[in-house]
Amino acid sequence: MTSRDITIAEYFLDRLASLGVDHIFGVPGDYNLAFLDKVMEHPRIDWVGNANELGAAYAADGYARVRGIGALLTTFGVGELSAINGVAGSYAEYVPVVHLVIGPSTAAERTGALVHHTAGDGDFERFERAQRSVSAAMATVTRADAAEQIDRALVAALREKRPVYLRMASDVALAPIPAPVRPLPREGRSFLVDPVSLERFADAAGRTLAGARSVTVLADFLVDRFGAREALGELLDTGGLPFATLCMGKTVADESRSSSLGVYSGAFGDPRVRRTVEDADVLIRAGVRLTDTTSGGFSHRIDPGRGIDLQPESAFVDGTEYPGVPLGVALSALTGVVAGKPLVDAFTGGAGDSPAGASATGASASGVAETAVSASAVSATGASAAGRGPRPDEPLTQSYLWPRIARSIREGQTVVAEQGTSYFGLSTQRFPAGSRFIGQPLWGSIGYSLPALLGAQLASPGHRCLLVIGDGSAQMTAQELGTIGRYGLTPVIVLVNNAGYTVERAIHGPEAAYNDIARWDWQRLPAALGVRDALCLSADTPAGLDQALAAADEATDRLVLLEVHTGTHDAPGLLRDIVAGMSGRNGES
């Protein structure tokens, strides 16, 4: 090794750090211990030791959703397979996680030695094959091509916004390599732009918009994944366009804008939102993926061959594809189309001719949004249809719980919600400016959100994160509560104790024993898992919830676990509507 050489492990870590990664999650195993020594020595990357590899994968995912990329380190075989469910969720939901696996030595592989953590048949590529279907790029790193393979995988993660997999033998990690002299190539990090196709798209979009009486924007999670939040915001501000998001894309645009309609859920949710989205002359779909859990069980009425559809690599106008027009570039082009134009004349033919609540003008869009906000404000009081709010000492219901939690969210706060009642209860509530909503409605692996909170909190130092999770989901990954405490983090965790798997009860078997869970003493759990000085609270009435949230807000230097008790079968209306459709489809032949 020369004075300018570093180890391959150090090269990999330096490259990660250059991308803004300052934490790597995982579990030690004998094959990766020497690599971990290099992690511990690294000046810019901290090691986060998780309770298990699945939790580490979830944490890396939560970190990547905030920071833009995350990293996971496991040992060969048992470790990587334990993590694969979390990696698969990252793949499904376009989250770039770099998964590094350290395996047996080169000599062991060359001789086919029957070493531990293998299937005992000399096949050292078996587990790599398992990872292939959930990875955007694969690399077996060798001494000869380490720099090329590492750089290629990292660039692929940045471009595709999906996990990548690297495997290296334990001795390779410590082999010398010249230190990098150039940053990672910027070319290849994002999809290429075709200037001719872009010009044609802008012309076609301009013609389509010029003939429209009403224009609405529907945005989804791919706006966030592909770095197009700012471009979307510029389009909304320039055009004064009313907009909604799917629940998976909640907070990709500022919900405090007057033109914000809220969350679109197909046939369910606010009918005003549905009309404004589905009846628009032109619907601009930005990064939209219509899944069963986000489209109201596929109850949406959106013609894929009409309107303007913007996807990561291509744009479409009335079904015609314009390849080489990436999402952010397309949004900027649309901003140029609407900039400086009198929207009433260009897009609506006059305000008086516009359908109520469907105009693209700033004034009309604002009127629609104000109606939706007004409805949200009524909901936030916890009032009944008769206008009476709950008594302070009544049993706590989810109709009071979700708007009350939403009112406690601060500007710029990251909120993590577990799939089920927590996700669908919060997704319809309006969030303040700059906040971020994290969930996993497509992959839907319960237990995801608690380790994801760990990753999100480490990725956003100085901002206190909030987690809302059910008791059944929390039992899946509760060990990581100890990891959160171990690293001195102080988030607020609202645990909804409703005695089991409420979402499954709503789908099938409301009284079935398989939807029951063990009753845990949640108030004592943080201390048992090593969390020092946690503030543990409990609430089962509206007044108790109000008091507990106020106490949690004050206790900024401590982890807060707030256990709230609701009825076993109590669930948000949106969830009930969606699972009714899911239940029917599960029985289809």
C-alpha positions, -999 to +999 in steps of 0.1 A: +000+000+000+014+034-010+010+066+009-019+075-015-036+042-011-066+035+011-085+003+017-115-007-005-136-004+027-124+032+031-130+040-006-166+028-002-172+048+029-156+080+014-179+077-015-210+073+007-199+103+028-196+124-004-233+117-011-243+130+023-245+097+042-233+100+077-248+069+093-247+033+082-272+008+098-267-029+104-257-058+127-221-072+132-213-106+120-179-123+119-174-118+082-180-080+085-161-072+117-129-061+101-149-038+078-167-024+109-133-014+123-130+009+093-165+022+098-156+030+135-125+048+123-142+069+096-143+106+104-176+113+087-198+081+091-212+068+123-222+032+129-257+024+141-260-011+155-295-024+152-313-051+171-316-072+139-310-068+102-347-063+093-348-033+116-316-020+101-331-022+066-362-003+077-340+023+094-319+028+063-351+032+043-364+059+067-331+076+066-330+076+028-365+091+025-353+121+044-316+123+033-320+111-003-299+079+001-292+054+029-268+026+037-271-009+051-243-033+062-250-070+068-231-102+070-233-129+043-263-153+041-282-151+074-277-113+077-287-103+042-317-126+041-329-112+074-328-078+057-343-086+024-379-079+033-369-043+042-349-040+010-378-052-010-400-025+005-374+001-005-374-013-041-412-012-043-414+024-031-384+038-049-361+044-019-323+043-027-306+021-001-271+009-006-269-027+007-233-039+013-228-076+022-194-089+035-189-126+029-163-153+034-127-148+021-117-151-015-099-184-006-130-199+009-150-191-022-123-203-046-121-237-029-158-240-022-152-245+015-182-256+035-182-226+058-210-213+080-238-191+068-238-211+035-260-239+023-230-263+025-228-268-012-200-244-022-224-220-039-215-185-028-237-167-052-270-182-040-280-153-018-269-128-044-294-143-068-321-139-042-313-101-040-314-096-078-352-091-080-351-063-054-320-044-066-316-018-093-279-028-097-257-057-085-219-059-080-195-085-067-166-062-058-131-076-065-096-062-060-093-056-098-124-035-103-135-023-069-136+014-077-155+009-110-181-015-094-187+007-063-191+039-084-214+022-109-237+009-081-239+042-063-247+061-095-274+036-103-290+041-068-290+078-074-305+075-109-331+047-103-340+057-067-340+021-057-317-003-037-284-015-050-265-046-038-228-050-034-210-081-021-173-084-013-152-110+004-138-101+038-102-099+026-112-077-004-126-051+020-091-046+034-072-046+001-054-014-010-068+009-037-059+044-048-079+071-031-105+087-054-093+119-071-126+128-087-161+130-073-187+105-085-196+113-121-227+135-123-235+121-157-256+090-152-270+101-118-303+112-134-322+103-165-311+119-198-330+148-213-339+147-250-341+183-261-362+176-292-387+155-272-388+181-245-397+208-271-424+186-286-438+179-251-440+216-242-458+224-275-483+195-270-489+205-234-495+241-244-521+232-269-539+209-245-539+235-217-550+263-240-582+245-248-591+236-212-617+252-190-604+236-159-570+223-149-561+203-117-528+188-105-526+154-089-492+147-073-478+116-058-447+102-041-424+100-071-422+138-071-403+134-038-382+104-048-370+121-080-362+154-064-390+174-081-407+190-051-393+225-059-403+222-096-438+211-085-441+241-061-430+265-089-457+252-112-484+254-085-474+289-076-470+302-112-503+287-124-524+291-092-536+256-100-557+236-075-539+204-065-545+172-045-521+144-036-526+107-032-519+097+004-486+081-006-476+115-019-489+135+011-467+166+018-449+165-016-465+199-020-472+224+008-506+217+022-508+252+036-512+266+001-547+281-005-549+259-036-545+227-017-575+204-019-562+177+003-559+139-004-576+122-033-588+087-025-609+077-055-646+073-046-638+078-009-629+109+010-641+144+003-664+144-027-653+180-036-617+167-041-630+138-063-650+162-085-621+186-089-597+159-098-618+136-119-639+163-137-611+186-147-607+192-184-570+186-180-556+166-151-518+170-147-506+138-130-471+143-114-454+111-104-486+092-098-489+055-092-524+044-086-523+014-061-552-002-043-545+014-010-540+049-024-568+050-050-597+040-028-594+003-038-591+012-075-623+033-073-607+062-092-622+075-124-591+087-142-586+080-179-549+071-184-551+082-220-562+117-213-544+147-197-508+152-189-490+124-172-454+129-159-433+099-149-397+095-139-383+091-174-410+102-198-439+126-201-473+119-218-499+142-233-532+126-241-516+092-243-487+102-266-453+095-250-424+120-250-394+099-239-364+116-225-385+142-206-379+134-169-403+144-142-387+175-128-378+188-163-414+182-174-427+202-144-404+231-152-415+230-188-452+232-178-443+262-156-429+279-186-461+271-205-483+288-179-459+316-169-472+351-177-504+338-193-539+351-182-552+318-169-588+327-169-587+335-207-562+308-216-575+279-196-611+286-185-627+307-211-639+332-184-645+327-148-683+328-152-682+298-175-661+276-152-676+247-133-678+254-096-647+244-079-629+233-110-613+264-125-576+268-130-577+304-119-560+314-087-593+329-073-615+299-081-588+274-070-586+292-037-624+290-033-623+253-037-594+249-012-611+272+013-642+249+012-620+219+018-601+236+046-633+245+062-644+209+062-611+199+076-614+224+104-648+211+114-633+176+115-604+188+136-627+197+164-638+162+168-673+174+165-702+151+157-726+156+128-749+174+152-721+199+160-714+186+195-678+178+204-670+149+227-672+153+264-637+155+280-643+123+299-658+102+271-639+072+259-613+083+233-623+076+197-603+077+165-625+105+151-611+127+179-576+112+179-564+119+144-574+156+140-560+162+175-527+147+167-526+167+134-530+199+153-499+190+174-477+187+143-451+215+139-438+232+108-410+212+093-417+181+114-413+146+100-443+123+108-440+086+104-472+066+103-476+028+105-497+011+078-533+007+090-554+030+112-524+053+119-517+059+082-552+063+070-562+083+101-535+109+096-533+110+058-566+129+055-555+156+080-540+188+068-503+192+078-484+225+083-458+239+059-426+221+055-437+189+072-430+154+058-452+123+059-436+089+058-454+056+055-453+024+035-487+019+019-476+000-012-453-026+004-472-025+036-449-045+059-462-039+094-436-029+119-418-009+093-424+025+109-407+021+143-372+014+128-380+039+100-384+065+128-349+058+140-335+064+105-356+095+099-346+110+132-309+105+126-313+120+091-329+151+105-310+163+136-325+193+152-360+183+142-381+162+166-399+134+147-433+120+155-443+083+151-478+070+153-481+032+154-505+005+164-498-020+191-498-050+168-473-034+144-451-022+173-447-057+186-430-067+153-400-044+158-402-031+193-366-041+199-355-010+179-370+012+207-339+002+226-317+013+197-335+047+196-328+051+233-292+039+229-284+067+205-300+093+227-328+102+204-359+120+218-389+115+193-425+114+203-441+079+198-479+077+199-489+040+203-525+032+195-535+003+218-566-012+204-559-048+214-548-064+181-547-061+144-575-037+137-569-034+100-571-072+096-603-072+117-618-047+093-608-069+063-618-103+077-624-120+110-634-092+133-636-116+163-611-142+151-584-153+175-558-148+148-563-111+150-556-110+187-521-103+202-504-106+235-511-078+260-479-059+267-471-035+295-462-007+272-456+018+300-427-003+313-413-013+280-389+016+273-370+011+306-369-027+300-353-020+266-327+004+281-343+038+273-332+061+301-356+086+316-384+081+290-416+099+296-444+073+295-479+086+293-514+071+288-547+085+276-581+070+271-603+102+270-601+134+249-591+154+280-564+129+288-551+130+252-549+168+253-530+168+285-506+141+274-498+158+241-491+191+259-467+172+283-450+155+253-445+189+237-428+202+268-405+172+273-382+179+244-351+163+261-367+129+265-382+102+245-419+102+249-441+071+246-478+081+247-501+051+248-536+059+237-565+035+241-593+033+215-620+007+208-610-027+193-631-021+162-627+017+159-611+027+127-610+057+103-638+058+078-613+059+048-597+027+060-631+010+064-641+020+028-608+008+013-606-025+031-642-033+021-630-033-015-598-053-006-619-079+012-640-085-019-609-087-042-592-112-019-621-136-027-620-132-064-611-162-085 
